[in-house]
Amino acid sequence: MVELETPEKIHLAIEKKLSLGSSYIDSLIEYAKERDIEIETVAEIVKKSTIIKEKIRMEAKSKRMLKESVHDNRSEFFE
Protein backbone atom coordinates (compact mmCIF):
# COMPACT_ATOMS: atom_id res chain seq x y z
CA MET A 1 0.00 0.00 0.00
CA VAL A 2 1.31 3.45 -0.98
CA GLU A 3 1.45 6.01 1.81
CA LEU A 4 -0.01 9.39 0.95
CA GLU A 5 2.26 12.35 1.55
CA THR A 6 0.74 15.38 3.29
CA PRO A 7 2.20 18.71 4.37
CA GLU A 8 1.79 17.64 8.01
CA LYS A 9 3.59 14.35 7.43
CA ILE A 10 6.44 16.10 5.63
CA HIS A 11 6.75 18.70 8.38
CA LEU A 12 6.91 16.04 11.09
CA ALA A 13 9.45 14.04 9.12
CA ILE A 14 11.82 16.97 8.70
CA GLU A 15 11.55 18.33 12.25
CA LYS A 16 14.35 16.07 13.46
CA LYS A 17 16.64 17.20 10.67
CA LEU A 18 15.83 20.80 11.51
CA SER A 19 16.68 20.24 15.17
CA LEU A 20 20.08 18.93 14.08
CA GLY A 21 20.79 22.19 12.28
CA SER A 22 19.72 21.32 8.75
CA SER A 23 17.91 23.93 6.71
CA TYR A 24 14.32 23.55 5.47
CA ILE A 25 15.48 23.37 1.88
CA ASP A 26 18.14 20.73 2.58
CA SER A 27 15.73 18.78 4.78
CA LEU A 28 13.10 18.66 2.05
CA ILE A 29 15.64 17.49 -0.52
CA GLU A 30 16.84 14.77 1.83
CA TYR A 31 13.22 13.79 2.57
CA ALA A 32 12.57 13.31 -1.15
CA LYS A 33 15.74 11.25 -1.58
CA GLU A 34 14.99 9.02 1.42
CA ARG A 35 11.50 8.26 0.13
CA ASP A 36 12.59 8.02 -3.51
CA ILE A 37 10.10 10.62 -4.68
CA GLU A 38 10.55 13.52 -7.06
CA ILE A 39 11.40 16.85 -5.47
CA GLU A 40 8.64 18.32 -7.63
CA THR A 41 6.16 16.04 -5.85
CA VAL A 42 7.36 17.32 -2.49
CA ALA A 43 7.09 20.89 -3.78
CA GLU A 44 3.48 20.36 -4.85
CA ILE A 45 2.64 19.04 -1.38
CA VAL A 46 4.52 21.85 0.38
CA LYS A 47 2.63 24.46 -1.67
CA LYS A 48 -0.49 23.40 0.25
CA SER A 49 1.04 24.46 3.59
CA THR A 50 1.28 28.19 4.17
CA ILE A 51 3.44 27.59 7.25
CA ILE A 52 6.09 25.53 5.46
CA LYS A 53 6.00 27.85 2.43
CA GLU A 54 6.60 30.88 4.62
CA LYS A 55 9.46 29.22 6.52
CA ILE A 56 11.14 28.23 3.25
CA ARG A 57 10.58 31.72 1.84
CA MET A 58 12.14 33.33 4.91
CA GLU A 59 15.09 30.93 4.79
CA ALA A 60 15.63 31.59 1.09
CA LYS A 61 15.35 35.33 1.67
CA SER A 62 17.91 35.22 4.49
CA LYS A 63 20.30 33.35 2.17
CA ARG A 64 19.65 35.89 -0.58
CA MET A 65 18.19 33.24 -2.86
CA LEU A 66 15.17 35.40 -3.72
CA LYS A 67 14.73 38.50 -5.75
CA GLU A 68 12.54 41.04 -3.96
CA SER A 69 9.51 42.35 -5.77
CA VAL A 70 9.39 46.13 -6.23
CA HIS A 71 5.60 46.16 -5.79
CA ASP A 72 4.98 44.68 -2.38
CA ASN A 73 8.32 43.63 -0.86
CA ARG A 74 7.36 39.92 -1.17
CA SER A 75 9.12 37.44 -3.38
CA GLU A 76 7.45 35.30 -5.97
CA PHE A 77 9.21 32.12 -4.88
CA PHE A 78 6.18 29.84 -5.14
CA GLU A 79 4.39 31.46 -8.04
PDB file of N, CA, C and O in Angstrom:
ATOM      1  N   MET A   1       0.828  -1.184   0.000  1.00  0.00           N
ATOM      2  CA  MET A   1       0.000   0.000   0.000  1.00  0.00           C
ATOM      3  C   MET A   1       0.875   1.251   0.000  1.00  0.00           C
ATOM      4  O   MET A   1       1.840   1.333   0.760  1.00  0.00           O
ATOM      5  N   VAL A   2       0.544   2.221  -0.845  1.00  0.00           N
ATOM      6  CA  VAL A   2       1.307   3.447  -0.975  1.00  0.00           C
ATOM      7  C   VAL A   2       0.831   4.449   0.072  1.00  0.00           C
ATOM      8  O   VAL A   2      -0.365   4.709   0.205  1.00  0.00           O
ATOM      9  N   GLU A   3       1.789   5.008   0.812  1.00  0.00           N
ATOM     10  CA  GLU A   3       1.447   6.015   1.808  1.00  0.00           C
ATOM     11  C   GLU A   3       1.265   7.364   1.124  1.00  0.00           C
ATOM     12  O   GLU A   3       2.065   7.750   0.272  1.00  0.00           O
ATOM     13  N   LEU A   4       0.228   8.064   1.495  1.00  0.00           N
ATOM     14  CA  LEU A   4      -0.006   9.394   0.947  1.00  0.00           C
ATOM     15  C   LEU A   4       0.826  10.413   1.704  1.00  0.00           C
ATOM     16  O   LEU A   4       0.881  10.401   2.934  1.00  0.00           O
ATOM     17  N   GLU A   5       1.468  11.289   0.955  1.00  0.00           N
ATOM     18  CA  GLU A   5       2.261  12.347   1.552  1.00  0.00           C
ATOM     19  C   GLU A   5       1.348  13.551   1.801  1.00  0.00           C
ATOM     20  O   GLU A   5       0.522  13.898   0.956  1.00  0.00           O
ATOM     21  N   THR A   6       1.501  14.174   2.949  1.00  0.00           N
ATOM     22  CA  THR A   6       0.738  15.375   3.286  1.00  0.00           C
ATOM     23  C   THR A   6       1.710  16.422   3.823  1.00  0.00           C
ATOM     24  O   THR A   6       2.809  16.078   4.259  1.00  0.00           O
ATOM     25  N   PRO A   7       1.318  17.689   3.797  1.00  0.00           N
ATOM     26  CA  PRO A   7       2.196  18.707   4.371  1.00  0.00           C
ATOM     27  C   PRO A   7       2.540  18.416   5.839  1.00  0.00           C
ATOM     28  O   PRO A   7       3.675  18.620   6.271  1.00  0.00           O
ATOM     29  N   GLU A   8       1.554  17.940   6.590  1.00  0.00           N
ATOM     30  CA  GLU A   8       1.789  17.642   8.008  1.00  0.00           C
ATOM     31  C   GLU A   8       2.801  16.508   8.162  1.00  0.00           C
ATOM     32  O   GLU A   8       3.689  16.578   9.012  1.00  0.00           O
ATOM     33  N   LYS A   9       2.670  15.483   7.354  1.00  0.00           N
ATOM     34  CA  LYS A   9       3.594  14.347   7.425  1.00  0.00           C
ATOM     35  C   LYS A   9       5.017  14.776   7.056  1.00  0.00           C
ATOM     36  O   LYS A   9       5.986  14.357   7.689  1.00  0.00           O
ATOM     37  N   ILE A  10       5.126  15.602   6.041  1.00  0.00           N
ATOM     38  CA  ILE A  10       6.444  16.099   5.632  1.00  0.00           C
ATOM     39  C   ILE A  10       7.045  16.950   6.743  1.00  0.00           C
ATOM     40  O   ILE A  10       8.221  16.802   7.076  1.00  0.00           O
ATOM     41  N   HIS A  11       6.241  17.837   7.316  1.00  0.00           N
ATOM     42  CA  HIS A  11       6.745  18.704   8.383  1.00  0.00           C
ATOM     43  C   HIS A  11       7.236  17.889   9.573  1.00  0.00           C
ATOM     44  O   HIS A  11       8.305  18.171  10.115  1.00  0.00           O
ATOM     45  N   LEU A  12       6.482  16.896   9.980  1.00  0.00           N
ATOM     46  CA  LEU A  12       6.907  16.038  11.091  1.00  0.00           C
ATOM     47  C   LEU A  12       8.181  15.271  10.754  1.00  0.00           C
ATOM     48  O   LEU A  12       9.054  15.096  11.605  1.00  0.00           O
ATOM     49  N   ALA A  13       8.279  14.822   9.527  1.00  0.00           N
ATOM     50  CA  ALA A  13       9.450  14.039   9.122  1.00  0.00           C
ATOM     51  C   ALA A  13      10.725  14.872   9.090  1.00  0.00           C
ATOM     52  O   ALA A  13      11.811  14.349   9.342  1.00  0.00           O
ATOM     53  N   ILE A  14      10.607  16.151   8.784  1.00  0.00           N
ATOM     54  CA  ILE A  14      11.821  16.967   8.698  1.00  0.00           C
ATOM     55  C   ILE A  14      12.164  17.688   9.994  1.00  0.00           C
ATOM     56  O   ILE A  14      13.236  18.284  10.097  1.00  0.00           O
ATOM     57  N   GLU A  15      11.283  17.646  10.976  1.00  0.00           N
ATOM     58  CA  GLU A  15      11.555  18.325  12.250  1.00  0.00           C
ATOM     59  C   GLU A  15      12.858  17.863  12.891  1.00  0.00           C
ATOM     60  O   GLU A  15      13.612  18.682  13.417  1.00  0.00           O
ATOM     61  N   LYS A  16      13.128  16.580  12.855  1.00  0.00           N
ATOM     62  CA  LYS A  16      14.355  16.065  13.464  1.00  0.00           C
ATOM     63  C   LYS A  16      15.583  16.620  12.751  1.00  0.00           C
ATOM     64  O   LYS A  16      16.559  17.012  13.390  1.00  0.00           O
ATOM     65  N   LYS A  17      15.525  16.647  11.436  1.00  0.00           N
ATOM     66  CA  LYS A  17      16.643  17.196  10.673  1.00  0.00           C
ATOM     67  C   LYS A  17      16.850  18.673  11.005  1.00  0.00           C
ATOM     68  O   LYS A  17      17.982  19.146  11.108  1.00  0.00           O
ATOM     69  N   LEU A  18      15.751  19.385  11.168  1.00  0.00           N
ATOM     70  CA  LEU A  18      15.835  20.804  11.512  1.00  0.00           C
ATOM     71  C   LEU A  18      16.470  20.995  12.884  1.00  0.00           C
ATOM     72  O   LEU A  18      17.266  21.912  13.085  1.00  0.00           O
ATOM     73  N   SER A  19      16.114  20.124  13.825  1.00  0.00           N
ATOM     74  CA  SER A  19      16.681  20.244  15.174  1.00  0.00           C
ATOM     75  C   SER A  19      18.179  19.948  15.204  1.00  0.00           C
ATOM     76  O   SER A  19      18.887  20.357  16.124  1.00  0.00           O
ATOM     77  N   LEU A  20      18.646  19.234  14.190  1.00  0.00           N
ATOM     78  CA  LEU A  20      20.076  18.932  14.085  1.00  0.00           C
ATOM     79  C   LEU A  20      20.840  20.004  13.315  1.00  0.00           C
ATOM     80  O   LEU A  20      22.040  19.874  13.071  1.00  0.00           O
ATOM     81  N   GLY A  21      20.122  21.075  12.933  1.00  0.00           N
ATOM     82  CA  GLY A  21      20.788  22.189  12.276  1.00  0.00           C
ATOM     83  C   GLY A  21      20.647  22.232  10.769  1.00  0.00           C
ATOM     84  O   GLY A  21      21.209  23.121  10.129  1.00  0.00           O
ATOM     85  N   SER A  22      19.929  21.318  10.194  1.00  0.00           N
ATOM     86  CA  SER A  22      19.723  21.318   8.755  1.00  0.00           C
ATOM     87  C   SER A  22      18.741  22.424   8.380  1.00  0.00           C
ATOM     88  O   SER A  22      17.913  22.827   9.197  1.00  0.00           O
ATOM     89  N   SER A  23      18.832  22.901   7.170  1.00  0.00           N
ATOM     90  CA  SER A  23      17.907  23.934   6.706  1.00  0.00           C
ATOM     91  C   SER A  23      16.626  23.280   6.188  1.00  0.00           C
ATOM     92  O   SER A  23      16.593  22.073   5.945  1.00  0.00           O
ATOM     93  N   TYR A  24      15.577  24.079   6.023  1.00  0.00           N
ATOM     94  CA  TYR A  24      14.325  23.553   5.472  1.00  0.00           C
ATOM     95  C   TYR A  24      14.550  23.009   4.068  1.00  0.00           C
ATOM     96  O   TYR A  24      14.082  21.923   3.726  1.00  0.00           O
ATOM     97  N   ILE A  25      15.265  23.772   3.272  1.00  0.00           N
ATOM     98  CA  ILE A  25      15.480  23.373   1.880  1.00  0.00           C
ATOM     99  C   ILE A  25      16.252  22.065   1.826  1.00  0.00           C
ATOM    100  O   ILE A  25      15.853  21.145   1.111  1.00  0.00           O
ATOM    101  N   ASP A  26      17.350  21.964   2.566  1.00  0.00           N
ATOM    102  CA  ASP A  26      18.138  20.730   2.578  1.00  0.00           C
ATOM    103  C   ASP A  26      17.336  19.560   3.145  1.00  0.00           C
ATOM    104  O   ASP A  26      17.436  18.436   2.654  1.00  0.00           O
ATOM    105  N   SER A  27      16.548  19.830   4.171  1.00  0.00           N
ATOM    106  CA  SER A  27      15.733  18.780   4.781  1.00  0.00           C
ATOM    107  C   SER A  27      14.701  18.234   3.809  1.00  0.00           C
ATOM    108  O   SER A  27      14.461  17.027   3.767  1.00  0.00           O
ATOM    109  N   LEU A  28      14.092  19.110   3.034  1.00  0.00           N
ATOM    110  CA  LEU A  28      13.099  18.660   2.053  1.00  0.00           C
ATOM    111  C   LEU A  28      13.749  17.848   0.929  1.00  0.00           C
ATOM    112  O   LEU A  28      13.175  16.867   0.457  1.00  0.00           O
ATOM    113  N   ILE A  29      14.922  18.251   0.512  1.00  0.00           N
ATOM    114  CA  ILE A  29      15.639  17.494  -0.519  1.00  0.00           C
ATOM    115  C   ILE A  29      16.001  16.113   0.008  1.00  0.00           C
ATOM    116  O   ILE A  29      15.831  15.116  -0.694  1.00  0.00           O
ATOM    117  N   GLU A  30      16.494  16.048   1.230  1.00  0.00           N
ATOM    118  CA  GLU A  30      16.842  14.766   1.833  1.00  0.00           C
ATOM    119  C   GLU A  30      15.597  13.891   2.018  1.00  0.00           C
ATOM    120  O   GLU A  30      15.649  12.680   1.801  1.00  0.00           O
ATOM    121  N   TYR A  31      14.494  14.499   2.412  1.00  0.00           N
ATOM    122  CA  TYR A  31      13.223  13.786   2.570  1.00  0.00           C
ATOM    123  C   TYR A  31      12.825  13.117   1.251  1.00  0.00           C
ATOM    124  O   TYR A  31      12.444  11.947   1.231  1.00  0.00           O
ATOM    125  N   ALA A  32      12.918  13.864   0.163  1.00  0.00           N
ATOM    126  CA  ALA A  32      12.565  13.314  -1.153  1.00  0.00           C
ATOM    127  C   ALA A  32      13.491  12.156  -1.529  1.00  0.00           C
ATOM    128  O   ALA A  32      13.037  11.137  -2.049  1.00  0.00           O
ATOM    129  N   LYS A  33      14.774  12.316  -1.265  1.00  0.00           N
ATOM    130  CA  LYS A  33      15.736  11.249  -1.584  1.00  0.00           C
ATOM    131  C   LYS A  33      15.466   9.994  -0.758  1.00  0.00           C
ATOM    132  O   LYS A  33      15.468   8.884  -1.292  1.00  0.00           O
ATOM    133  N   GLU A  34      15.233  10.168   0.542  1.00  0.00           N
ATOM    134  CA  GLU A  34      14.989   9.023   1.425  1.00  0.00           C
ATOM    135  C   GLU A  34      13.758   8.229   1.012  1.00  0.00           C
ATOM    136  O   GLU A  34      13.726   7.007   1.154  1.00  0.00           O
ATOM    137  N   ARG A  35      12.752   8.917   0.506  1.00  0.00           N
ATOM    138  CA  ARG A  35      11.500   8.256   0.130  1.00  0.00           C
ATOM    139  C   ARG A  35      11.411   7.952  -1.360  1.00  0.00           C
ATOM    140  O   ARG A  35      10.402   7.446  -1.851  1.00  0.00           O
ATOM    141  N   ASP A  36      12.500   8.278  -2.071  1.00  0.00           N
ATOM    142  CA  ASP A  36      12.589   8.019  -3.509  1.00  0.00           C
ATOM    143  C   ASP A  36      11.404   8.620  -4.261  1.00  0.00           C
ATOM    144  O   ASP A  36      10.755   7.958  -5.071  1.00  0.00           O
ATOM    145  N   ILE A  37      11.144   9.896  -3.968  1.00  0.00           N
ATOM    146  CA  ILE A  37      10.096  10.621  -4.680  1.00  0.00           C
ATOM    147  C   ILE A  37      10.699  11.870  -5.310  1.00  0.00           C
ATOM    148  O   ILE A  37      11.710  12.392  -4.841  1.00  0.00           O
ATOM    149  N   GLU A  38      10.076  12.332  -6.359  1.00  0.00           N
ATOM    150  CA  GLU A  38      10.555  13.519  -7.062  1.00  0.00           C
ATOM    151  C   GLU A  38      10.449  14.747  -6.161  1.00  0.00           C
ATOM    152  O   GLU A  38       9.489  14.891  -5.405  1.00  0.00           O
ATOM    153  N   ILE A  39      11.438  15.622  -6.249  1.00  0.00           N
ATOM    154  CA  ILE A  39      11.400  16.855  -5.468  1.00  0.00           C
ATOM    155  C   ILE A  39      10.201  17.711  -5.894  1.00  0.00           C
ATOM    156  O   ILE A  39       9.649  18.462  -5.090  1.00  0.00           O
ATOM    157  N   GLU A  40       9.812  17.591  -7.151  1.00  0.00           N
ATOM    158  CA  GLU A  40       8.635  18.321  -7.629  1.00  0.00           C
ATOM    159  C   GLU A  40       7.370  17.859  -6.911  1.00  0.00           C
ATOM    160  O   GLU A  40       6.471  18.659  -6.651  1.00  0.00           O
ATOM    161  N   THR A  41       7.304  16.573  -6.592  1.00  0.00           N
ATOM    162  CA  THR A  41       6.164  16.037  -5.850  1.00  0.00           C
ATOM    163  C   THR A  41       6.123  16.640  -4.449  1.00  0.00           C
ATOM    164  O   THR A  41       5.064  17.033  -3.960  1.00  0.00           O
ATOM    165  N   VAL A  42       7.280  16.705  -3.815  1.00  0.00           N
ATOM    166  CA  VAL A  42       7.365  17.321  -2.488  1.00  0.00           C
ATOM    167  C   VAL A  42       6.970  18.793  -2.582  1.00  0.00           C
ATOM    168  O   VAL A  42       6.255  19.300  -1.718  1.00  0.00           O
ATOM    169  N   ALA A  43       7.427  19.472  -3.616  1.00  0.00           N
ATOM    170  CA  ALA A  43       7.094  20.890  -3.785  1.00  0.00           C
ATOM    171  C   ALA A  43       5.590  21.095  -3.929  1.00  0.00           C
ATOM    172  O   ALA A  43       5.035  22.028  -3.349  1.00  0.00           O
ATOM    173  N   GLU A  44       4.935  20.243  -4.685  1.00  0.00           N
ATOM    174  CA  GLU A  44       3.480  20.359  -4.848  1.00  0.00           C
ATOM    175  C   GLU A  44       2.755  20.178  -3.518  1.00  0.00           C
ATOM    176  O   GLU A  44       1.760  20.852  -3.251  1.00  0.00           O
ATOM    177  N   ILE A  45       3.249  19.276  -2.694  1.00  0.00           N
ATOM    178  CA  ILE A  45       2.641  19.042  -1.380  1.00  0.00           C
ATOM    179  C   ILE A  45       2.912  20.228  -0.458  1.00  0.00           C
ATOM    180  O   ILE A  45       2.017  20.683   0.255  1.00  0.00           O
ATOM    181  N   VAL A  46       4.144  20.725  -0.475  1.00  0.00           N
ATOM    182  CA  VAL A  46       4.524  21.849   0.379  1.00  0.00           C
ATOM    183  C   VAL A  46       3.732  23.102   0.022  1.00  0.00           C
ATOM    184  O   VAL A  46       3.421  23.906   0.901  1.00  0.00           O
ATOM    185  N   LYS A  47       3.404  23.277  -1.247  1.00  0.00           N
ATOM    186  CA  LYS A  47       2.633  24.457  -1.673  1.00  0.00           C
ATOM    187  C   LYS A  47       1.278  24.535  -0.980  1.00  0.00           C
ATOM    188  O   LYS A  47       0.670  25.605  -0.936  1.00  0.00           O
ATOM    189  N   LYS A  48       0.801  23.430  -0.443  1.00  0.00           N
ATOM    190  CA  LYS A  48      -0.491  23.401   0.248  1.00  0.00           C
ATOM    191  C   LYS A  48      -0.390  23.880   1.693  1.00  0.00           C
ATOM    192  O   LYS A  48      -1.413  24.096   2.343  1.00  0.00           O
ATOM    193  N   SER A  49       0.826  24.048   2.200  1.00  0.00           N
ATOM    194  CA  SER A  49       1.035  24.464   3.586  1.00  0.00           C
ATOM    195  C   SER A  49       1.599  25.879   3.632  1.00  0.00           C
ATOM    196  O   SER A  49       2.746  26.113   3.250  1.00  0.00           O
ATOM    197  N   THR A  50       0.795  26.808   4.095  1.00  0.00           N
ATOM    198  CA  THR A  50       1.275  28.190   4.172  1.00  0.00           C
ATOM    199  C   THR A  50       2.405  28.331   5.195  1.00  0.00           C
ATOM    200  O   THR A  50       3.279  29.184   5.035  1.00  0.00           O
ATOM    201  N   ILE A  51       2.395  27.516   6.225  1.00  0.00           N
ATOM    202  CA  ILE A  51       3.443  27.592   7.252  1.00  0.00           C
ATOM    203  C   ILE A  51       4.792  27.167   6.679  1.00  0.00           C
ATOM    204  O   ILE A  51       5.787  27.877   6.830  1.00  0.00           O
ATOM    205  N   ILE A  52       4.824  26.012   6.025  1.00  0.00           N
ATOM    206  CA  ILE A  52       6.086  25.527   5.455  1.00  0.00           C
ATOM    207  C   ILE A  52       6.552  26.467   4.349  1.00  0.00           C
ATOM    208  O   ILE A  52       7.740  26.780   4.265  1.00  0.00           O
ATOM    209  N   LYS A  53       5.636  26.916   3.505  1.00  0.00           N
ATOM    210  CA  LYS A  53       6.004  27.848   2.432  1.00  0.00           C
ATOM    211  C   LYS A  53       6.648  29.099   2.999  1.00  0.00           C
ATOM    212  O   LYS A  53       7.670  29.559   2.490  1.00  0.00           O
ATOM    213  N   GLU A  54       6.062  29.649   4.040  1.00  0.00           N
ATOM    214  CA  GLU A  54       6.597  30.878   4.621  1.00  0.00           C
ATOM    215  C   GLU A  54       7.971  30.642   5.240  1.00  0.00           C
ATOM    216  O   GLU A  54       8.861  31.483   5.107  1.00  0.00           O
ATOM    217  N   LYS A  55       8.153  29.518   5.910  1.00  0.00           N
ATOM    218  CA  LYS A  55       9.462  29.219   6.516  1.00  0.00           C
ATOM    219  C   LYS A  55      10.532  29.048   5.448  1.00  0.00           C
ATOM    220  O   LYS A  55      11.662  29.507   5.616  1.00  0.00           O
ATOM    221  N   ILE A  56      10.181  28.394   4.358  1.00  0.00           N
ATOM    222  CA  ILE A  56      11.137  28.227   3.254  1.00  0.00           C
ATOM    223  C   ILE A  56      11.430  29.581   2.610  1.00  0.00           C
ATOM    224  O   ILE A  56      12.577  29.881   2.280  1.00  0.00           O
ATOM    225  N   ARG A  57      10.391  30.395   2.433  1.00  0.00           N
ATOM    226  CA  ARG A  57      10.576  31.718   1.840  1.00  0.00           C
ATOM    227  C   ARG A  57      11.506  32.575   2.702  1.00  0.00           C
ATOM    228  O   ARG A  57      12.395  33.250   2.183  1.00  0.00           O
ATOM    229  N   MET A  58      11.297  32.544   4.007  1.00  0.00           N
ATOM    230  CA  MET A  58      12.144  33.328   4.911  1.00  0.00           C
ATOM    231  C   MET A  58      13.584  32.822   4.890  1.00  0.00           C
ATOM    232  O   MET A  58      14.527  33.614   4.905  1.00  0.00           O
ATOM    233  N   GLU A  59      13.748  31.505   4.855  1.00  0.00           N
ATOM    234  CA  GLU A  59      15.089  30.932   4.789  1.00  0.00           C
ATOM    235  C   GLU A  59      15.777  31.330   3.483  1.00  0.00           C
ATOM    236  O   GLU A  59      16.942  31.727   3.486  1.00  0.00           O
ATOM    237  N   ALA A  60      15.061  31.224   2.387  1.00  0.00           N
ATOM    238  CA  ALA A  60      15.632  31.591   1.089  1.00  0.00           C
ATOM    239  C   ALA A  60      15.972  33.079   1.041  1.00  0.00           C
ATOM    240  O   ALA A  60      16.992  33.477   0.479  1.00  0.00           O
ATOM    241  N   LYS A  61      15.106  33.886   1.633  1.00  0.00           N
ATOM    242  CA  LYS A  61      15.350  35.326   1.671  1.00  0.00           C
ATOM    243  C   LYS A  61      16.593  35.639   2.495  1.00  0.00           C
ATOM    244  O   LYS A  61      17.406  36.478   2.104  1.00  0.00           O
ATOM    245  N   SER A  62      16.742  34.968   3.633  1.00  0.00           N
ATOM    246  CA  SER A  62      17.909  35.223   4.487  1.00  0.00           C
ATOM    247  C   SER A  62      19.213  34.789   3.809  1.00  0.00           C
ATOM    248  O   SER A  62      20.281  35.326   4.101  1.00  0.00           O
ATOM    249  N   LYS A  63      19.115  33.820   2.908  1.00  0.00           N
ATOM    250  CA  LYS A  63      20.295  33.349   2.168  1.00  0.00           C
ATOM    251  C   LYS A  63      20.453  34.066   0.829  1.00  0.00           C
ATOM    252  O   LYS A  63      21.296  33.713   0.005  1.00  0.00           O
ATOM    253  N   ARG A  64      19.611  35.087   0.642  1.00  0.00           N
ATOM    254  CA  ARG A  64      19.645  35.892  -0.581  1.00  0.00           C
ATOM    255  C   ARG A  64      19.432  35.048  -1.839  1.00  0.00           C
ATOM    256  O   ARG A  64      20.076  35.262  -2.866  1.00  0.00           O
ATOM    257  N   MET A  65      18.525  34.095  -1.737  1.00  0.00           N
ATOM    258  CA  MET A  65      18.188  33.239  -2.864  1.00  0.00           C
ATOM    259  C   MET A  65      16.968  33.765  -3.617  1.00  0.00           C
ATOM    260  O   MET A  65      16.575  33.199  -4.637  1.00  0.00           O
ATOM    261  N   LEU A  66      16.370  34.845  -3.117  1.00  0.00           N
ATOM    262  CA  LEU A  66      15.166  35.402  -3.715  1.00  0.00           C
ATOM    263  C   LEU A  66      15.403  36.815  -4.199  1.00  0.00           C
ATOM    264  O   LEU A  66      16.191  37.573  -3.633  1.00  0.00           O
ATOM    265  N   LYS A  67      14.703  37.140  -5.251  1.00  0.00           N
ATOM    266  CA  LYS A  67      14.726  38.503  -5.750  1.00  0.00           C
ATOM    267  C   LYS A  67      13.482  39.195  -5.215  1.00  0.00           C
ATOM    268  O   LYS A  67      12.368  38.710  -5.412  1.00  0.00           O
ATOM    269  N   GLU A  68      13.662  40.313  -4.548  1.00  0.00           N
ATOM    270  CA  GLU A  68      12.538  41.037  -3.964  1.00  0.00           C
ATOM    271  C   GLU A  68      11.717  41.712  -5.058  1.00  0.00           C
ATOM    272  O   GLU A  68      12.249  42.225  -6.043  1.00  0.00           O
ATOM    273  N   SER A  69      10.430  41.691  -4.854  1.00  0.00           N
ATOM    274  CA  SER A  69       9.509  42.354  -5.771  1.00  0.00           C
ATOM    275  C   SER A  69       9.468  43.841  -5.430  1.00  0.00           C
ATOM    276  O   SER A  69       9.455  44.205  -4.254  1.00  0.00           O
ATOM    277  N   VAL A  70       9.449  44.689  -6.430  1.00  0.00           N
ATOM    278  CA  VAL A  70       9.390  46.131  -6.228  1.00  0.00           C
ATOM    279  C   VAL A  70       8.011  46.528  -5.720  1.00  0.00           C
ATOM    280  O   VAL A  70       7.887  47.510  -4.988  1.00  0.00           O
ATOM    281  N   HIS A  71       6.970  45.782  -6.095  1.00  0.00           N
ATOM    282  CA  HIS A  71       5.597  46.157  -5.793  1.00  0.00           C
ATOM    283  C   HIS A  71       5.219  46.013  -4.330  1.00  0.00           C
ATOM    284  O   HIS A  71       4.654  46.944  -3.756  1.00  0.00           O
ATOM    285  N   ASP A  72       5.506  44.894  -3.717  1.00  0.00           N
ATOM    286  CA  ASP A  72       4.977  44.678  -2.377  1.00  0.00           C
ATOM    287  C   ASP A  72       5.992  44.095  -1.398  1.00  0.00           C
ATOM    288  O   ASP A  72       5.609  43.635  -0.322  1.00  0.00           O
ATOM    289  N   ASN A  73       7.268  44.104  -1.747  1.00  0.00           N
ATOM    290  CA  ASN A  73       8.320  43.631  -0.864  1.00  0.00           C
ATOM    291  C   ASN A  73       8.223  42.141  -0.549  1.00  0.00           C
ATOM    292  O   ASN A  73       8.864  41.674   0.393  1.00  0.00           O
ATOM    293  N   ARG A  74       7.430  41.377  -1.323  1.00  0.00           N
ATOM    294  CA  ARG A  74       7.356  39.922  -1.175  1.00  0.00           C
ATOM    295  C   ARG A  74       7.935  39.283  -2.424  1.00  0.00           C
ATOM    296  O   ARG A  74       7.825  39.833  -3.520  1.00  0.00           O
ATOM    297  N   SER A  75       8.532  38.159  -2.262  1.00  0.00           N
ATOM    298  CA  SER A  75       9.120  37.441  -3.378  1.00  0.00           C
ATOM    299  C   SER A  75       8.076  36.538  -4.032  1.00  0.00           C
ATOM    300  O   SER A  75       7.062  36.194  -3.426  1.00  0.00           O
ATOM    301  N   GLU A  76       8.342  36.175  -5.247  1.00  0.00           N
ATOM    302  CA  GLU A  76       7.446  35.300  -5.974  1.00  0.00           C
ATOM    303  C   GLU A  76       8.059  33.908  -6.069  1.00  0.00           C
ATOM    304  O   GLU A  76       8.113  33.316  -7.147  1.00  0.00           O
ATOM    305  N   PHE A  77       8.512  33.401  -4.953  1.00  0.00           N
ATOM    306  CA  PHE A  77       9.209  32.119  -4.877  1.00  0.00           C
ATOM    307  C   PHE A  77       8.331  30.953  -5.280  1.00  0.00           C
ATOM    308  O   PHE A  77       8.805  30.029  -5.941  1.00  0.00           O
ATOM    309  N   PHE A  78       7.066  30.971  -4.900  1.00  0.00           N
ATOM    310  CA  PHE A  78       6.180  29.836  -5.139  1.00  0.00           C
ATOM    311  C   PHE A  78       5.177  30.099  -6.240  1.00  0.00           C
ATOM    312  O   PHE A  78       4.225  29.334  -6.398  1.00  0.00           O
ATOM    313  N   GLU A  79       5.358  31.130  -6.984  1.00  0.00           N
ATOM    314  CA  GLU A  79       4.390  31.463  -8.041  1.00  0.00           C
ATOM    315  C   GLU A  79       4.633  30.611  -9.266  1.00  0.00           C
ATOM    316  O   GLU A  79       3.920  30.744 -10.261  1.00  0.00           O
TER     317      GLU A  79
END
